[in-house]
């Protein structure tokens, strides 16, 4: 099951890169919970499909030329831990920005029920009950 979840998340990140939000929504539970990293200014928790869209808009809306590269992904039972490299330019400043972000996606019945963002890979691993 862990490998199936990893493959689904890889496909979801690819879909995001193509702008295919339908793919992502179809693989997310209607009651999904999205928790932004605590250190993000104005960090909040979103709920449901509309919340998922709002979370993407909140994060991606701050950038121009935004892209995500998956650097690492580990399946751990019902969870997938991802290390991502985000690149873009700040919409307001125009400054180039590169940042690493880690996510833990929790699955139930083949759908993502929780998406939690972390500032570091170590935090994400710990939240998933793993160590490097």
PyMOL commands that set and color helices and strands:
alter all, ss='L'
color gray80, all
select helices_A, chain A and resi 2-18+21-26+48-60+121-127
alter helices_A, ss='H'
color red, helices_A
select strands_A, chain A and resi 28-35+45-47+63-76+79-90+96-108+111-118
alter strands_A, ss='S'
color yellow, strands_A
deselect
rebuild
show_as cartoon
